[in-house]
Amino acid sequence: MDKNNGTFGIIIGGIVAVVAAIFIFSGGELGGKKTVESDRDLPPVQETNKR
């Protein structure tokens, strides 16, 4: 029984390692790479009136 649990752990660990490697090599973005091409890609900035 203990031998089966060790094999299961090795398989799960291998799957986690492969998924982590894919995540790292893809640039850390799961939904695609986000790039900023111009100021329009940035969120709006709230302006304050300084006197």
mmCIF file of the N, C-alpha and C atoms, coordinates in Angstrom:
data_MODEL
# 
_entry.id   MODEL 
# 
loop_
_atom_site.group_PDB 
_atom_site.id 
_atom_site.type_symbol 
_atom_site.label_atom_id 
_atom_site.label_alt_id 
_atom_site.label_comp_id 
_atom_site.label_asym_id 
_atom_site.label_entity_id 
_atom_site.label_seq_id 
_atom_site.pdbx_PDB_ins_code 
_atom_site.Cartn_x 
_atom_site.Cartn_y 
_atom_site.Cartn_z 
_atom_site.occupancy 
_atom_site.B_iso_or_equiv 
_atom_site.pdbx_formal_charge 
_atom_site.auth_seq_id 
_atom_site.auth_comp_id 
_atom_site.auth_asym_id 
_atom_site.auth_atom_id 
_atom_site.pdbx_PDB_model_num 
ATOM 1   N N  . MET A 1 1  ? 0.823  -1.196 0.000   1.00 0.00 ? 1  MET A N  1 
ATOM 2   C CA . MET A 1 1  ? 0.000  0.000  0.000   1.00 0.00 ? 1  MET A CA 1 
ATOM 3   C C  . MET A 1 1  ? 0.868  1.261  0.000   1.00 0.00 ? 1  MET A C  1 
ATOM 4   N N  . ASP A 1 2  ? 1.938  1.272  0.783   1.00 0.00 ? 2  ASP A N  1 
ATOM 5   C CA . ASP A 1 2  ? 2.798  2.451  0.820   1.00 0.00 ? 2  ASP A CA 1 
ATOM 6   C C  . ASP A 1 2  ? 3.495  2.678  -0.514  1.00 0.00 ? 2  ASP A C  1 
ATOM 7   N N  . LYS A 1 3  ? 3.808  1.605  -1.216  1.00 0.00 ? 3  LYS A N  1 
ATOM 8   C CA . LYS A 1 3  ? 4.476  1.740  -2.503  1.00 0.00 ? 3  LYS A CA 1 
ATOM 9   C C  . LYS A 1 3  ? 3.555  2.412  -3.520  1.00 0.00 ? 3  LYS A C  1 
ATOM 10  N N  . ASN A 1 4  ? 2.277  2.097  -3.486  1.00 0.00 ? 4  ASN A N  1 
ATOM 11  C CA . ASN A 1 4  ? 1.324  2.725  -4.400  1.00 0.00 ? 4  ASN A CA 1 
ATOM 12  C C  . ASN A 1 4  ? 1.186  4.210  -4.106  1.00 0.00 ? 4  ASN A C  1 
ATOM 13  N N  . ASN A 1 5  ? 1.190  4.594  -2.834  1.00 0.00 ? 5  ASN A N  1 
ATOM 14  C CA . ASN A 1 5  ? 1.080  6.011  -2.482  1.00 0.00 ? 5  ASN A CA 1 
ATOM 15  C C  . ASN A 1 5  ? 2.313  6.782  -2.937  1.00 0.00 ? 5  ASN A C  1 
ATOM 16  N N  . GLY A 1 6  ? 3.479  6.169  -2.866  1.00 0.00 ? 6  GLY A N  1 
ATOM 17  C CA . GLY A 1 6  ? 4.697  6.829  -3.335  1.00 0.00 ? 6  GLY A CA 1 
ATOM 18  C C  . GLY A 1 6  ? 4.677  7.051  -4.834  1.00 0.00 ? 6  GLY A C  1 
ATOM 19  N N  . THR A 1 7  ? 4.204  6.072  -5.566  1.00 0.00 ? 7  THR A N  1 
ATOM 20  C CA . THR A 1 7  ? 4.105  6.198  -7.019  1.00 0.00 ? 7  THR A CA 1 
ATOM 21  C C  . THR A 1 7  ? 3.104  7.282  -7.392  1.00 0.00 ? 7  THR A C  1 
ATOM 22  N N  . PHE A 1 8  ? 1.997  7.318  -6.690  1.00 0.00 ? 8  PHE A N  1 
ATOM 23  C CA . PHE A 1 8  ? 0.986  8.346  -6.941  1.00 0.00 ? 8  PHE A CA 1 
ATOM 24  C C  . PHE A 1 8  ? 1.560  9.737  -6.677  1.00 0.00 ? 8  PHE A C  1 
ATOM 25  N N  . GLY A 1 9  ? 2.330  9.879  -5.609  1.00 0.00 ? 9  GLY A N  1 
ATOM 26  C CA . GLY A 1 9  ? 2.950  11.169 -5.290  1.00 0.00 ? 9  GLY A CA 1 
ATOM 27  C C  . GLY A 1 9  ? 3.946  11.611 -6.342  1.00 0.00 ? 9  GLY A C  1 
ATOM 28  N N  . ILE A 1 10 ? 4.711  10.657 -6.862  1.00 0.00 ? 10 ILE A N  1 
ATOM 29  C CA . ILE A 1 10 ? 5.679  10.982 -7.908  1.00 0.00 ? 10 ILE A CA 1 
ATOM 30  C C  . ILE A 1 10 ? 4.959  11.436 -9.177  1.00 0.00 ? 10 ILE A C  1 
ATOM 31  N N  . ILE A 1 11 ? 3.862  10.790 -9.522  1.00 0.00 ? 11 ILE A N  1 
ATOM 32  C CA . ILE A 1 11 ? 3.100  11.173 -10.718 1.00 0.00 ? 11 ILE A CA 1 
ATOM 33  C C  . ILE A 1 11 ? 2.506  12.567 -10.548 1.00 0.00 ? 11 ILE A C  1 
ATOM 34  N N  . ILE A 1 12 ? 1.882  12.828 -9.405  1.00 0.00 ? 12 ILE A N  1 
ATOM 35  C CA . ILE A 1 12 ? 1.289  14.152 -9.157  1.00 0.00 ? 12 ILE A CA 1 
ATOM 36  C C  . ILE A 1 12 ? 2.376  15.224 -9.121  1.00 0.00 ? 12 ILE A C  1 
ATOM 37  N N  . GLY A 1 13 ? 3.503  14.925 -8.480  1.00 0.00 ? 13 GLY A N  1 
ATOM 38  C CA . GLY A 1 13 ? 4.615  15.879 -8.439  1.00 0.00 ? 13 GLY A CA 1 
ATOM 39  C C  . GLY A 1 13 ? 5.151  16.191 -9.822  1.00 0.00 ? 13 GLY A C  1 
ATOM 40  N N  . GLY A 1 14 ? 5.223  15.183 -10.674 1.00 0.00 ? 14 GLY A N  1 
ATOM 41  C CA . GLY A 1 14 ? 5.680  15.403 -12.045 1.00 0.00 ? 14 GLY A CA 1 
ATOM 42  C C  . GLY A 1 14 ? 4.729  16.274 -12.837 1.00 0.00 ? 14 GLY A C  1 
ATOM 43  N N  . ILE A 1 15 ? 3.438  16.044 -12.647 1.00 0.00 ? 15 ILE A N  1 
ATOM 44  C CA . ILE A 1 15 ? 2.433  16.863 -13.341 1.00 0.00 ? 15 ILE A CA 1 
ATOM 45  C C  . ILE A 1 15 ? 2.525  18.314 -12.883 1.00 0.00 ? 15 ILE A C  1 
ATOM 46  N N  . VAL A 1 16 ? 2.666  18.527 -11.578 1.00 0.00 ? 16 VAL A N  1 
ATOM 47  C CA . VAL A 1 16 ? 2.782  19.891 -11.042 1.00 0.00 ? 16 VAL A CA 1 
ATOM 48  C C  . VAL A 1 16 ? 4.043  20.564 -11.579 1.00 0.00 ? 16 VAL A C  1 
ATOM 49  N N  . ALA A 1 17 ? 5.148  19.828 -11.666 1.00 0.00 ? 17 ALA A N  1 
ATOM 50  C CA . ALA A 1 17 ? 6.394  20.392 -12.181 1.00 0.00 ? 17 ALA A CA 1 
ATOM 51  C C  . ALA A 1 17 ? 6.263  20.788 -13.646 1.00 0.00 ? 17 ALA A C  1 
ATOM 52  N N  . VAL A 1 18 ? 5.591  19.970 -14.444 1.00 0.00 ? 18 VAL A N  1 
ATOM 53  C CA . VAL A 1 18 ? 5.403  20.285 -15.867 1.00 0.00 ? 18 VAL A CA 1 
ATOM 54  C C  . VAL A 1 18 ? 4.520  21.518 -16.027 1.00 0.00 ? 18 VAL A C  1 
ATOM 55  N N  . VAL A 1 19 ? 3.442  21.596 -15.260 1.00 0.00 ? 19 VAL A N  1 
ATOM 56  C CA . VAL A 1 19 ? 2.554  22.763 -15.332 1.00 0.00 ? 19 VAL A CA 1 
ATOM 57  C C  . VAL A 1 19 ? 3.297  24.022 -14.895 1.00 0.00 ? 19 VAL A C  1 
ATOM 58  N N  . ALA A 1 20 ? 4.104  23.932 -13.840 1.00 0.00 ? 20 ALA A N  1 
ATOM 59  C CA . ALA A 1 20 ? 4.874  25.089 -13.383 1.00 0.00 ? 20 ALA A CA 1 
ATOM 60  C C  . ALA A 1 20 ? 5.878  25.529 -14.447 1.00 0.00 ? 20 ALA A C  1 
ATOM 61  N N  . ALA A 1 21 ? 6.526  24.588 -15.113 1.00 0.00 ? 21 ALA A N  1 
ATOM 62  C CA . ALA A 1 21 ? 7.483  24.933 -16.165 1.00 0.00 ? 21 ALA A CA 1 
ATOM 63  C C  . ALA A 1 21 ? 6.789  25.622 -17.337 1.00 0.00 ? 21 ALA A C  1 
ATOM 64  N N  . ILE A 1 22 ? 5.630  25.131 -17.725 1.00 0.00 ? 22 ILE A N  1 
ATOM 65  C CA . ILE A 1 22 ? 4.872  25.764 -18.813 1.00 0.00 ? 22 ILE A CA 1 
ATOM 66  C C  . ILE A 1 22 ? 4.477  27.182 -18.418 1.00 0.00 ? 22 ILE A C  1 
ATOM 67  N N  . PHE A 1 23 ? 4.039  27.365 -17.176 1.00 0.00 ? 23 PHE A N  1 
ATOM 68  C CA . PHE A 1 23 ? 3.649  28.694 -16.693 1.00 0.00 ? 23 PHE A CA 1 
ATOM 69  C C  . PHE A 1 23 ? 4.838  29.648 -16.717 1.00 0.00 ? 23 PHE A C  1 
ATOM 70  N N  . ILE A 1 24 ? 5.999  29.185 -16.276 1.00 0.00 ? 24 ILE A N  1 
ATOM 71  C CA . ILE A 1 24 ? 7.180  30.049 -16.228 1.00 0.00 ? 24 ILE A CA 1 
ATOM 72  C C  . ILE A 1 24 ? 7.651  30.398 -17.636 1.00 0.00 ? 24 ILE A C  1 
ATOM 73  N N  . PHE A 1 25 ? 7.718  29.415 -18.537 1.00 0.00 ? 25 PHE A N  1 
ATOM 74  C CA . PHE A 1 25 ? 8.205  29.678 -19.885 1.00 0.00 ? 25 PHE A CA 1 
ATOM 75  C C  . PHE A 1 25 ? 7.216  30.464 -20.732 1.00 0.00 ? 25 PHE A C  1 
ATOM 76  N N  . SER A 1 26 ? 5.943  30.505 -20.345 1.00 0.00 ? 26 SER A N  1 
ATOM 77  C CA . SER A 1 26 ? 4.971  31.300 -21.092 1.00 0.00 ? 26 SER A CA 1 
ATOM 78  C C  . SER A 1 26 ? 4.991  32.755 -20.652 1.00 0.00 ? 26 SER A C  1 
ATOM 79  N N  . GLY A 1 27 ? 5.846  33.107 -19.733 1.00 0.00 ? 27 GLY A N  1 
ATOM 80  C CA . GLY A 1 27 ? 5.949  34.483 -19.270 1.00 0.00 ? 27 GLY A CA 1 
ATOM 81  C C  . GLY A 1 27 ? 5.116  34.750 -18.043 1.00 0.00 ? 27 GLY A C  1 
ATOM 82  N N  . GLY A 1 28 ? 4.539  33.744 -17.447 1.00 0.00 ? 28 GLY A N  1 
ATOM 83  C CA . GLY A 1 28 ? 3.760  33.921 -16.235 1.00 0.00 ? 28 GLY A CA 1 
ATOM 84  C C  . GLY A 1 28 ? 2.330  34.358 -16.466 1.00 0.00 ? 28 GLY A C  1 
ATOM 85  N N  . GLU A 1 29 ? 1.898  34.394 -17.695 1.00 0.00 ? 29 GLU A N  1 
ATOM 86  C CA . GLU A 1 29 ? 0.529  34.801 -18.002 1.00 0.00 ? 29 GLU A CA 1 
ATOM 87  C C  . GLU A 1 29 ? -0.269 33.583 -18.439 1.00 0.00 ? 29 GLU A C  1 
ATOM 88  N N  . LEU A 1 30 ? -1.374 33.318 -17.775 1.00 0.00 ? 30 LEU A N  1 
ATOM 89  C CA . LEU A 1 30 ? -2.185 32.161 -18.141 1.00 0.00 ? 30 LEU A CA 1 
ATOM 90  C C  . LEU A 1 30 ? -3.095 32.455 -19.326 1.00 0.00 ? 30 LEU A C  1 
ATOM 91  N N  . GLY A 1 31 ? -3.564 33.688 -19.450 1.00 0.00 ? 31 GLY A N  1 
ATOM 92  C CA . GLY A 1 31 ? -4.498 34.026 -20.511 1.00 0.00 ? 31 GLY A CA 1 
ATOM 93  C C  . GLY A 1 31 ? -3.845 34.669 -21.708 1.00 0.00 ? 31 GLY A C  1 
ATOM 94  N N  . GLY A 1 32 ? -2.569 34.519 -21.884 1.00 0.00 ? 32 GLY A N  1 
ATOM 95  C CA . GLY A 1 32 ? -1.866 35.163 -22.984 1.00 0.00 ? 32 GLY A CA 1 
ATOM 96  C C  . GLY A 1 32 ? -0.980 36.275 -22.464 1.00 0.00 ? 32 GLY A C  1 
ATOM 97  N N  . LYS A 1 33 ? -0.038 36.684 -23.266 1.00 0.00 ? 33 LYS A N  1 
ATOM 98  C CA . LYS A 1 33 ? 0.914  37.701 -22.843 1.00 0.00 ? 33 LYS A CA 1 
ATOM 99  C C  . LYS A 1 33 ? 0.280  39.085 -22.981 1.00 0.00 ? 33 LYS A C  1 
ATOM 100 N N  . LYS A 1 34 ? 0.367  39.876 -21.926 1.00 0.00 ? 34 LYS A N  1 
ATOM 101 C CA . LYS A 1 34 ? -0.178 41.228 -21.941 1.00 0.00 ? 34 LYS A CA 1 
ATOM 102 C C  . LYS A 1 34 ? 0.955  42.207 -22.221 1.00 0.00 ? 34 LYS A C  1 
ATOM 103 N N  . THR A 1 35 ? 0.799  42.980 -23.275 1.00 0.00 ? 35 THR A N  1 
ATOM 104 C CA . THR A 1 35 ? 1.806  43.973 -23.614 1.00 0.00 ? 35 THR A CA 1 
ATOM 105 C C  . THR A 1 35 ? 1.150  45.339 -23.690 1.00 0.00 ? 35 THR A C  1 
ATOM 106 N N  . VAL A 1 36 ? 1.913  46.347 -23.364 1.00 0.00 ? 36 VAL A N  1 
ATOM 107 C CA . VAL A 1 36 ? 1.442  47.725 -23.457 1.00 0.00 ? 36 VAL A CA 1 
ATOM 108 C C  . VAL A 1 36 ? 2.058  48.325 -24.707 1.00 0.00 ? 36 VAL A C  1 
ATOM 109 N N  . GLU A 1 37 ? 1.206  48.719 -25.640 1.00 0.00 ? 37 GLU A N  1 
ATOM 110 C CA . GLU A 1 37 ? 1.695  49.280 -26.894 1.00 0.00 ? 37 GLU A CA 1 
ATOM 111 C C  . GLU A 1 37 ? 1.579  50.797 -26.923 1.00 0.00 ? 37 GLU A C  1 
ATOM 112 N N  . SER A 1 38 ? 0.635  51.351 -26.176 1.00 0.00 ? 38 SER A N  1 
ATOM 113 C CA . SER A 1 38 ? 0.485  52.801 -26.139 1.00 0.00 ? 38 SER A CA 1 
ATOM 114 C C  . SER A 1 38 ? -0.174 53.196 -24.822 1.00 0.00 ? 38 SER A C  1 
ATOM 115 N N  . ASP A 1 39 ? -0.389 54.491 -24.634 1.00 0.00 ? 39 ASP A N  1 
ATOM 116 C CA . ASP A 1 39 ? -1.026 54.979 -23.415 1.00 0.00 ? 39 ASP A CA 1 
ATOM 117 C C  . ASP A 1 39 ? -2.482 54.533 -23.313 1.00 0.00 ? 39 ASP A C  1 
ATOM 118 N N  . ARG A 1 40 ? -3.113 54.224 -24.425 1.00 0.00 ? 40 ARG A N  1 
ATOM 119 C CA . ARG A 1 40 ? -4.514 53.783 -24.403 1.00 0.00 ? 40 ARG A CA 1 
ATOM 120 C C  . ARG A 1 40 ? -4.674 52.417 -23.740 1.00 0.00 ? 40 ARG A C  1 
ATOM 121 N N  . ASP A 1 41 ? -3.600 51.631 -23.693 1.00 0.00 ? 41 ASP A N  1 
ATOM 122 C CA . ASP A 1 41 ? -3.657 50.315 -23.065 1.00 0.00 ? 41 ASP A CA 1 
ATOM 123 C C  . ASP A 1 41 ? -3.620 50.393 -21.541 1.00 0.00 ? 41 ASP A C  1 
ATOM 124 N N  . LEU A 1 42 ? -3.236 51.543 -21.007 1.00 0.00 ? 42 LEU A N  1 
ATOM 125 C CA . LEU A 1 42 ? -3.115 51.707 -19.560 1.00 0.00 ? 42 LEU A CA 1 
ATOM 126 C C  . LEU A 1 42 ? -4.449 52.129 -18.953 1.00 0.00 ? 42 LEU A C  1 
ATOM 127 N N  . PRO A 1 43 ? -4.693 51.806 -17.688 1.00 0.00 ? 43 PRO A N  1 
ATOM 128 C CA . PRO A 1 43 ? -5.937 52.236 -17.051 1.00 0.00 ? 43 PRO A CA 1 
ATOM 129 C C  . PRO A 1 43 ? -5.937 53.746 -16.833 1.00 0.00 ? 43 PRO A C  1 
ATOM 130 N N  . PRO A 1 44 ? -7.120 54.354 -16.725 1.00 0.00 ? 44 PRO A N  1 
ATOM 131 C CA . PRO A 1 44 ? -7.179 55.801 -16.508 1.00 0.00 ? 44 PRO A CA 1 
ATOM 132 C C  . PRO A 1 44 ? -6.604 56.174 -15.144 1.00 0.00 ? 44 PRO A C  1 
ATOM 133 N N  . VAL A 1 45 ? -6.021 57.357 -15.087 1.00 0.00 ? 45 VAL A N  1 
ATOM 134 C CA . VAL A 1 45 ? -5.419 57.855 -13.851 1.00 0.00 ? 45 VAL A CA 1 
ATOM 135 C C  . VAL A 1 45 ? -6.266 59.008 -13.346 1.00 0.00 ? 45 VAL A C  1 
ATOM 136 N N  . GLN A 1 46 ? -6.600 58.963 -12.071 1.00 0.00 ? 46 GLN A N  1 
ATOM 137 C CA . GLN A 1 46 ? -7.396 60.038 -11.487 1.00 0.00 ? 46 GLN A CA 1 
ATOM 138 C C  . GLN A 1 46 ? -6.494 61.228 -11.212 1.00 0.00 ? 46 GLN A C  1 
ATOM 139 N N  . GLU A 1 47 ? -6.922 62.394 -11.684 1.00 0.00 ? 47 GLU A N  1 
ATOM 140 C CA . GLU A 1 47 ? -6.123 63.597 -11.500 1.00 0.00 ? 47 GLU A CA 1 
ATOM 141 C C  . GLU A 1 47 ? -6.575 64.334 -10.255 1.00 0.00 ? 47 GLU A C  1 
ATOM 142 N N  . THR A 1 48 ? -5.619 64.930 -9.561  1.00 0.00 ? 48 THR A N  1 
ATOM 143 C CA . THR A 1 48 ? -5.934 65.761 -8.395  1.00 0.00 ? 48 THR A CA 1 
ATOM 144 C C  . THR A 1 48 ? -5.486 67.180 -8.697  1.00 0.00 ? 48 THR A C  1 
ATOM 145 N N  . ASN A 1 49 ? -6.236 68.136 -8.188  1.00 0.00 ? 49 ASN A N  1 
ATOM 146 C CA . ASN A 1 49 ? -5.893 69.540 -8.393  1.00 0.00 ? 49 ASN A CA 1 
ATOM 147 C C  . ASN A 1 49 ? -4.934 69.979 -7.297  1.00 0.00 ? 49 ASN A C  1 
ATOM 148 N N  . LYS A 1 50 ? -3.692 70.223 -7.659  1.00 0.00 ? 50 LYS A N  1 
ATOM 149 C CA . LYS A 1 50 ? -2.697 70.708 -6.698  1.00 0.00 ? 50 LYS A CA 1 
ATOM 150 C C  . LYS A 1 50 ? -2.631 72.218 -6.814  1.00 0.00 ? 50 LYS A C  1 
ATOM 151 N N  . ARG A 1 51 ? -2.604 72.883 -5.662  1.00 0.00 ? 51 ARG A N  1 
ATOM 152 C CA . ARG A 1 51 ? -2.568 74.349 -5.683  1.00 0.00 ? 51 ARG A CA 1 
ATOM 153 C C  . ARG A 1 51 ? -1.311 74.859 -5.077  1.00 0.00 ? 51 ARG A C  1 
# 
